[in-house]
Amino acid sequence: MGHILLLEVPGGNDFTVLEDAVAMGHQVTFFTGDTSQYEAQGERTRLCLGMAREVVEVRPFNYPALERAALEIHARLPFDAILCILDIRMIEASDLAAKLGLRFLNPATTRMARDKVAVREALARAGVRQPRFARADTMEDLRSAVAEVGYPALVKPSDGYGSQNVCLLRTESDLTAALANMPRAPADYGLGVHASNRFSVEQYVQGAMIGCDVFSNIDDRVLLGINDKLMFPPPSFAMRGSCFPSDRHDTAAIRDYAFRVLDAIGFDFGASHIEMIVAADGPCLVEVNPRLVSAQIPFQMGYALERSIYADLINLHLGLPLTELHALQPSWFSAIRWIVADRPGVLHSVEIPEPLDPAVRRVVLFKEPGDAVHPPVNNGDRIGYVIAVGNSEAGAEEIANRFVRTSCVYLR
């Protein structure tokens, strides 16, 4: 069994990868820049932390301090793998893996993938189809960058993630309003990390939104499947739900395009989560993330494939080939739908339908009574979700949709 260094987890409480690693018999040393962030999440999170062999706080967090702490433990019990699925720690994880000689995405590509414009520039050099784009190094540059791209345009923080602080501009007045409302101080991503305040301005392309998760092992790649996404209506950038896998798109064309994107940025190892728009004339990149999809999608994929995607990620980093993943066939279609508030207020309670349909695999609520809620603008505004399975994409979606329709959100 292996000794795994796990660097942070997303959301401050998503410890599924640690739980799966321990269930597989591995030892996990958990590194963080702020233990208190996790301890404040409640008793279940504290129990998850207790599953780790050791919890190491590196504070203030910086790479030299991380390396010193990791090398001291590595000398006593060598690490066999490093795992990280949190965007803002990927660069440090990559540098440390290179120092220890462990399998991980190479540092140059990791840095590129944390800069949306750098990715766009690499794709342009490789001749990969994508939207028009421009860089804005300051907020003052935004007006000229939007003029270069044209309307409608998306403005994204170049180092952002999770659809945070993204805005859609359709007219000059939208741009003026956006500039007036943008905070001058860099956004706080948590754990002591702040935005660079540089922006990627991109042509807005209409079409179907999909997500693809790919495992790469040097010269071998596997597309796990296509996740057909559904957004809340504009101006929201929150996901209403998705279905995995999807049979509504040309899988071979999507796979070829995703692999071209990864080739263009030198992606050599690990999981990648690629989002794209399938337009009338083919797929077009939204963004590529240098880690496995997070939040609830690994559960959704796991129900469809009847296996742990986190276990597959762990095995990849421990050196297992991708042979088994090439033969994956889904047992179900798995749909996720989110519960949201239809107006601003303070949450009183959420009433879910009982008894549960046997096809409902998972129901989770994130908001608690007393929390402020409002209609979804970004993913953090969602109250909870349901995951249901079915024999068809439409069938799974209908079960999940019915659950949400018959759930009641009560506000004070």
C-alpha positions as CSV (number, residue, x, y, z in Angstrom):
1,M,0.0,0.0,0.0
2,G,1.1,3.6,-0.7
3,H,1.8,6.7,1.2
4,I,0.0,9.6,-0.4
5,L,0.5,13.4,0.1
6,L,-2.9,15.1,-0.3
7,L,-2.7,18.9,-0.7
8,E,-6.0,20.6,0.3
9,V,-9.4,19.5,-0.8
10,P,-12.1,21.6,-2.6
11,G,-14.9,23.3,-0.8
12,G,-13.2,23.0,2.6
13,N,-15.1,19.7,3.2
14,D,-14.9,17.4,0.2
15,F,-12.7,14.6,1.7
16,T,-14.0,11.8,-0.6
17,V,-10.6,11.3,-2.1
18,L,-9.1,10.9,1.3
19,E,-11.8,8.5,2.4
20,D,-11.4,6.4,-0.8
21,A,-7.6,6.3,-0.4
22,V,-7.9,5.1,3.2
23,A,-10.6,2.5,2.2
24,M,-8.1,1.2,-0.4
25,G,-5.5,0.7,2.4
26,H,-3.3,3.7,1.8
27,Q,-1.8,6.1,4.3
28,V,-2.6,9.7,3.6
29,T,-0.7,12.8,5.0
30,F,-2.8,15.9,4.6
31,F,-1.2,19.2,3.9
32,T,-3.0,22.5,4.2
33,G,-2.3,26.2,4.6
34,D,-5.0,26.6,7.1
35,T,-6.3,23.8,9.4
36,S,-8.9,26.1,11.0
37,Q,-10.8,26.4,7.6
38,Y,-11.5,22.7,7.8
39,E,-12.1,22.4,11.5
40,A,-14.8,25.1,11.2
41,Q,-16.8,22.9,8.8
42,G,-18.2,20.7,11.5
43,E,-17.9,17.3,13.1
44,R,-17.9,15.2,9.9
45,T,-15.0,17.2,8.5
46,R,-13.1,16.8,11.8
47,L,-13.7,13.0,11.6
48,C,-12.4,13.0,8.0
49,L,-9.2,14.9,9.1
50,G,-8.8,12.2,11.8
51,M,-8.5,9.6,9.0
52,A,-5.3,11.1,7.8
53,R,-2.0,9.6,9.1
54,E,-0.9,13.2,9.9
55,V,-2.3,16.7,9.3
56,V,0.4,19.2,8.4
57,E,-0.3,22.9,8.5
58,V,2.1,25.1,6.5
59,R,1.4,28.6,7.6
60,P,2.1,31.1,6.2
61,F,1.8,28.9,3.1
62,N,4.5,29.2,0.5
63,Y,6.4,26.7,-1.7
64,P,9.7,26.7,0.2
65,A,7.9,26.0,3.5
66,L,5.8,23.3,1.8
67,E,8.9,21.6,0.4
68,R,10.7,21.7,3.7
69,A,7.8,20.1,5.6
70,A,7.3,17.5,2.9
71,L,11.0,16.5,2.7
72,E,11.1,16.0,6.4
73,I,8.3,13.5,6.3
74,H,9.5,12.0,3.0
75,A,12.8,11.2,4.7
76,R,10.9,9.2,7.4
77,L,8.2,7.6,5.2
78,P,8.7,8.2,1.5
79,F,5.7,9.5,-0.4
80,D,4.5,7.3,-3.3
81,A,2.1,9.9,-4.8
82,I,0.9,13.5,-4.6
83,L,-2.7,14.3,-5.1
84,C,-4.3,17.8,-5.5
85,I,-7.7,18.6,-7.0
86,L,-7.8,22.3,-5.9
87,D,-6.9,24.8,-8.6
88,I,-5.1,27.3,-6.4
89,R,-2.6,24.7,-5.1
90,M,-1.9,22.9,-8.4
91,I,1.4,24.7,-9.1
92,E,2.9,24.0,-5.7
93,A,1.8,20.3,-6.0
94,S,3.4,20.1,-9.4
95,D,6.7,21.6,-8.2
96,L,6.8,19.3,-5.2
97,A,6.1,16.2,-7.3
98,A,9.0,17.2,-9.6
99,K,11.3,17.7,-6.6
100,L,10.4,14.2,-5.2
101,G,10.3,12.5,-8.6
102,L,6.7,11.5,-8.4
103,R,4.1,11.2,-11.1
104,F,2.2,14.5,-11.8
105,L,1.5,17.0,-14.5
106,N,4.7,18.8,-15.5
107,P,5.3,22.2,-13.9
108,A,5.3,24.2,-17.1
109,T,1.9,22.9,-18.2
110,T,0.5,23.3,-14.7
111,R,1.5,27.0,-14.8
112,M,0.1,27.5,-18.3
113,A,-3.2,25.8,-17.3
114,R,-3.7,28.3,-14.4
115,D,-3.6,31.2,-17.0
116,K,-6.5,31.1,-19.4
117,V,-4.9,33.5,-21.8
118,A,-1.7,31.4,-21.9
119,V,-3.8,28.4,-22.8
120,R,-5.5,30.3,-25.6
121,E,-2.1,31.5,-26.9
122,A,-0.8,27.9,-27.0
123,L,-3.9,26.7,-28.8
124,A,-3.5,29.5,-31.3
125,R,0.1,28.4,-32.0
126,A,-1.1,24.8,-32.5
127,G,-3.9,25.9,-34.9
128,V,-6.6,24.5,-32.6
129,R,-10.1,25.9,-33.2
130,Q,-11.2,28.3,-30.5
131,P,-13.1,31.6,-29.9
132,R,-11.5,35.0,-30.5
133,F,-9.7,36.2,-27.4
134,A,-7.7,39.0,-25.9
135,R,-5.7,39.6,-22.7
136,A,-6.5,42.5,-20.4
137,D,-3.6,42.9,-17.9
138,T,-5.5,45.6,-16.0
139,M,-9.1,46.6,-15.7
140,E,-8.2,49.7,-17.7
141,D,-7.3,47.4,-20.6
142,L,-10.7,45.7,-20.6
143,R,-12.3,48.3,-23.0
144,S,-9.7,47.8,-25.7
145,A,-9.7,44.0,-25.2
146,V,-13.5,43.9,-25.6
147,A,-13.3,46.1,-28.7
148,E,-10.8,43.6,-30.2
149,V,-13.0,40.6,-29.5
150,G,-16.3,42.2,-30.2
151,Y,-19.8,41.7,-28.7
152,P,-21.1,39.5,-27.2
153,A,-18.0,38.8,-25.0
154,L,-17.1,36.9,-21.8
155,V,-14.8,38.4,-19.3
156,K,-13.1,35.9,-17.0
157,P,-10.3,36.3,-14.4
158,S,-7.3,34.7,-16.1
159,D,-6.6,32.6,-13.0
160,G,-10.2,32.1,-12.0
161,Y,-12.1,28.8,-11.4
162,G,-15.6,27.6,-10.6
163,S,-17.3,30.3,-12.7
164,Q,-16.4,32.9,-10.2
165,N,-16.6,36.6,-11.3
166,V,-17.4,35.8,-14.9
167,C,-19.6,38.3,-16.8
168,L,-21.3,38.3,-20.2
169,L,-21.2,41.6,-22.1
170,R,-23.6,42.1,-24.9
171,T,-23.4,45.9,-25.3
172,E,-21.2,48.9,-24.5
173,S,-23.5,49.8,-21.7
174,D,-22.9,46.3,-20.2
175,L,-19.2,47.0,-20.3
176,T,-19.6,50.4,-18.6
177,A,-21.7,48.8,-15.9
178,A,-19.3,46.0,-15.4
179,L,-16.3,48.3,-15.0
180,A,-18.2,50.4,-12.5
181,N,-19.1,47.4,-10.4
182,M,-15.9,45.5,-10.5
183,P,-14.0,45.6,-7.1
184,R,-10.6,47.2,-7.4
185,A,-9.1,44.8,-4.8
186,P,-8.1,41.4,-6.1
187,A,-10.7,38.7,-5.5
188,D,-10.0,36.4,-2.5
189,Y,-9.8,32.8,-3.6
190,G,-9.3,31.6,0.0
191,L,-6.4,30.0,1.8
192,G,-4.4,33.2,1.4
193,V,-4.6,33.2,-2.4
194,H,-5.8,36.3,-4.3
195,A,-6.6,36.9,-8.0
196,S,-4.0,38.4,-10.3
197,N,-6.6,40.9,-11.6
198,R,-5.7,40.0,-15.1
199,F,-8.5,39.0,-17.4
200,S,-9.3,36.8,-20.4
201,V,-11.8,38.4,-22.8
202,E,-13.3,35.8,-25.1
203,Q,-15.9,35.6,-27.9
204,Y,-19.2,34.3,-26.5
205,V,-20.1,31.2,-28.5
206,Q,-23.6,29.7,-28.4
207,G,-24.3,26.0,-28.3
208,A,-24.5,23.0,-25.9
209,M,-22.2,23.1,-22.9
210,I,-20.4,19.9,-22.1
211,G,-17.7,18.7,-19.8
212,C,-15.1,16.0,-20.5
213,D,-12.8,14.3,-18.0
214,V,-9.6,12.8,-19.5
215,F,-6.9,10.7,-17.8
216,S,-3.5,11.0,-19.3
217,N,-0.4,8.8,-18.8
218,I,2.5,10.1,-20.9
219,D,1.5,8.7,-24.4
220,D,-1.8,7.2,-23.4
221,R,-5.2,9.0,-22.9
222,V,-8.7,7.9,-22.0
223,L,-11.9,10.0,-22.2
224,L,-14.1,8.9,-19.4
225,G,-17.2,10.2,-21.1
226,I,-19.2,13.4,-22.0
227,N,-21.1,15.2,-19.3
228,D,-24.1,17.1,-20.9
229,K,-24.5,20.3,-19.0
230,L,-27.5,22.5,-18.4
231,M,-27.1,26.1,-17.3
232,F,-29.6,28.4,-15.5
233,P,-30.8,31.2,-17.7
234,P,-28.6,34.3,-18.2
235,P,-27.3,36.3,-16.5
236,S,-26.6,33.3,-14.2
237,F,-23.3,31.3,-14.8
238,A,-24.4,28.5,-12.4
239,M,-25.0,25.0,-13.5
240,R,-28.6,23.7,-13.3
241,G,-27.4,20.1,-13.7
242,S,-25.9,17.6,-16.1
243,C,-26.1,14.0,-17.3
244,F,-23.3,11.5,-17.6
245,P,-22.6,10.0,-20.0
246,S,-24.3,11.8,-22.9
247,D,-25.3,10.2,-26.2
248,R,-26.4,13.5,-27.7
249,H,-23.0,14.4,-29.2
250,D,-20.4,12.9,-31.6
251,T,-18.2,11.2,-29.0
252,A,-15.3,10.6,-31.5
253,A,-15.2,14.2,-32.6
254,I,-15.3,15.4,-28.9
255,R,-12.5,13.0,-28.0
256,D,-10.3,14.1,-30.9
257,Y,-10.8,17.8,-30.1
258,A,-10.1,17.3,-26.3
259,F,-6.9,15.4,-27.1
260,R,-5.8,18.1,-29.5
261,V,-6.3,20.7,-26.8
262,L,-4.2,18.6,-24.3
263,D,-1.5,18.0,-26.9
264,A,-1.3,21.8,-27.6
265,I,-0.5,22.6,-24.0
266,G,1.8,19.7,-23.4
267,F,-0.5,17.9,-20.9
268,D,1.4,14.7,-20.1
269,F,0.0,13.2,-16.9
270,G,-3.0,13.2,-14.6
271,A,-6.7,14.1,-14.8
272,S,-8.0,17.0,-16.8
273,H,-11.4,18.6,-16.8
274,I,-12.2,20.2,-20.1
275,E,-15.3,22.3,-20.7
276,M,-16.4,23.2,-24.3
277,I,-19.3,24.5,-26.3
278,V,-20.6,22.2,-29.0
279,A,-21.7,24.8,-31.6
280,A,-23.3,24.2,-35.0
281,D,-19.8,23.9,-36.7
282,G,-18.2,21.8,-34.0
283,P,-16.7,21.8,-30.5
284,C,-15.0,25.0,-29.1
285,L,-13.0,25.2,-25.9
286,V,-14.4,27.1,-22.9
287,E,-11.5,26.1,-20.6
288,V,-9.2,23.3,-19.5
289,N,-8.6,22.6,-15.8
290,P,-5.4,20.7,-14.8
291,R,-7.3,18.4,-12.3
292,L,-10.2,16.0,-12.0
293,V,-13.6,17.6,-12.0
294,S,-14.6,18.4,-8.4
295,A,-17.8,19.2,-6.5
296,Q,-20.4,16.5,-7.0
297,I,-19.6,15.3,-10.5
298,P,-17.3,12.4,-9.4
299,F,-20.2,11.0,-7.5
300,Q,-22.4,11.3,-10.6
301,M,-19.8,9.6,-12.8
302,G,-19.3,6.9,-10.2
303,Y,-23.0,6.0,-10.1
304,A,-23.0,5.7,-13.9
305,L,-19.8,3.7,-14.1
306,E,-20.4,1.8,-10.8
307,R,-16.9,2.5,-9.6
308,S,-14.9,5.2,-7.7
309,I,-13.4,7.8,-10.0
310,Y,-11.2,8.9,-7.1
311,A,-9.9,5.4,-6.7
312,D,-9.0,5.5,-10.5
313,L,-7.2,8.8,-9.9
314,I,-5.2,7.4,-7.0
315,N,-4.2,4.3,-9.0
316,L,-3.1,6.5,-11.9
317,H,-0.8,8.5,-9.6
318,L,0.5,5.3,-8.0
319,G,1.6,4.1,-11.4
320,L,-1.1,1.8,-12.7
321,P,-1.6,1.9,-16.5
322,L,-4.9,3.1,-18.1
323,T,-5.7,-0.4,-19.5
324,E,-8.8,-1.0,-17.4
325,L,-10.2,2.4,-18.1
326,H,-10.1,1.9,-21.9
327,A,-12.7,-0.9,-21.4
328,L,-15.1,1.2,-19.2
329,Q,-18.8,0.9,-20.2
330,P,-21.5,2.8,-18.2
331,S,-24.2,0.8,-16.4
332,W,-26.5,3.8,-16.2
333,F,-27.1,7.3,-17.2
334,S,-26.7,9.6,-14.2
335,A,-28.4,13.0,-13.9
336,I,-27.8,15.7,-11.3
337,R,-30.1,18.6,-10.7
338,W,-29.7,21.5,-8.3
339,I,-32.2,23.0,-5.9
340,V,-32.2,26.8,-5.7
341,A,-34.2,29.7,-4.3
342,D,-36.5,31.6,-6.6
343,R,-36.2,34.8,-4.6
344,P,-33.8,36.4,-2.1
345,G,-34.4,35.6,1.6
346,V,-33.3,33.6,4.6
347,L,-33.6,29.8,4.4
348,H,-36.2,28.3,6.8
349,S,-36.2,24.7,5.5
350,V,-36.2,22.5,2.5
351,E,-38.8,19.8,2.1
352,I,-37.9,16.9,-0.2
353,P,-40.3,14.3,-1.6
354,E,-40.8,11.1,0.4
355,P,-40.5,8.2,-0.1
356,L,-37.5,8.5,-2.4
357,D,-37.7,7.0,-5.9
358,P,-35.4,3.9,-6.0
359,A,-33.6,5.5,-8.9
360,V,-32.5,8.4,-6.6
361,R,-29.0,7.7,-5.6
362,R,-27.9,10.7,-3.6
363,V,-29.5,13.9,-2.0
364,V,-27.4,16.5,-0.4
365,L,-28.3,20.0,1.0
366,F,-25.5,22.5,1.5
367,K,-27.4,25.5,2.9
368,E,-28.7,25.4,6.5
369,P,-31.6,27.2,8.1
370,G,-30.6,30.8,8.7
371,D,-28.4,31.0,5.7
372,A,-29.0,33.9,3.2
373,V,-30.1,32.6,-0.2
374,H,-31.0,34.1,-3.5
375,P,-31.6,33.0,-7.1
376,P,-28.4,31.5,-8.6
377,V,-25.8,33.8,-10.1
378,N,-22.8,31.4,-9.6
379,N,-22.4,27.8,-8.4
380,G,-22.0,28.9,-4.8
381,D,-25.7,30.0,-4.7
382,R,-27.1,26.6,-5.1
383,I,-28.9,25.0,-2.1
384,G,-28.6,21.3,-2.7
385,Y,-28.8,18.6,-5.3
386,V,-30.2,15.2,-6.3
387,I,-28.5,12.5,-8.4
388,A,-30.7,9.9,-10.1
389,V,-30.0,7.1,-12.6
390,G,-31.9,5.7,-15.5
391,N,-31.7,3.5,-18.5
392,S,-31.6,6.5,-20.9
393,E,-30.4,10.1,-20.7
394,A,-33.9,11.5,-20.9
395,G,-35.1,9.0,-18.3
396,A,-32.5,9.9,-15.7
397,E,-33.1,13.6,-16.3
398,E,-36.9,13.3,-15.8
399,I,-36.4,11.5,-12.4
400,A,-34.0,14.2,-11.2
401,N,-36.2,17.0,-12.6
402,R,-39.3,15.6,-10.9
403,F,-37.5,15.5,-7.6
404,V,-36.6,19.1,-7.8
405,R,-40.1,20.1,-9.0
406,T,-41.7,18.4,-6.0
407,S,-39.1,19.8,-3.5
408,C,-40.2,22.9,-1.6
409,V,-37.8,25.7,-0.4
410,Y,-39.3,27.7,2.4
411,L,-37.9,31.2,3.3
412,R,-38.4,33.3,6.4
